[in-house]
Amino acid sequence: MSEVFSLDLLFAKQSELDKRIHADKNVDYSSTLVERKLALLVELGEFANATRSFKFWSIKASESKERLLDEYADVLHFLLSLGLAKNFRVEHIEVSAPKTKALSTLIFDIYQKFEAFLISESLPDYKSAFASFLAISKVTNFSESDIISAYLQKNAENFKRQDNNY
């Protein structure tokens, strides 16, 4: 069963943050495209690290749900920002439950989808990457409300960082 995840609010909030950063740092999308792409991958790695799903050598549990959502929101910021950089303002994404519940497999698949988009910079690859990223929420038990709340909290924190010359 699939669900529709609305992105209007998130794109609007990300656009506001990006405009603020562009003005404060005297940059724009084209001058920071490579850095945004790398940041997306780094943030996905930080999310993966927080899940600890790939650490077969360790019995330590995943980080808390709040910590995972915080890392998830970081990825979401750069995914939205890259969409804005390419003038992709997607209103909603259809999210289906993934075929596996193995987080390591899902995260690896997301890396592959992100890579396809980062190379092609096409709208279909962007939507596919975004849908895969949102689908992981079905395994982590993040509701749409959890994701939006975490994003808005991190977005507010990012504005405060700009206020404090981060």
Buried (B, 14 or more C-beta within 10 A) or exposed (E): EEBEBEBEEBBEBBBEBBEBBBEEEEEBBEEBBEEBBEBBBEBBBBBBEBBBBBEEEEEEEBBEBEEBBBBBBBBBBBBBBBBBBBEBEBEEBEBEEBEEEEBBBBBBBBBEBBBBBBEEBEBEBBBBBBBBBBBBBBBBEBEBEBBBBBBBBBBEEBBEEBEEEE
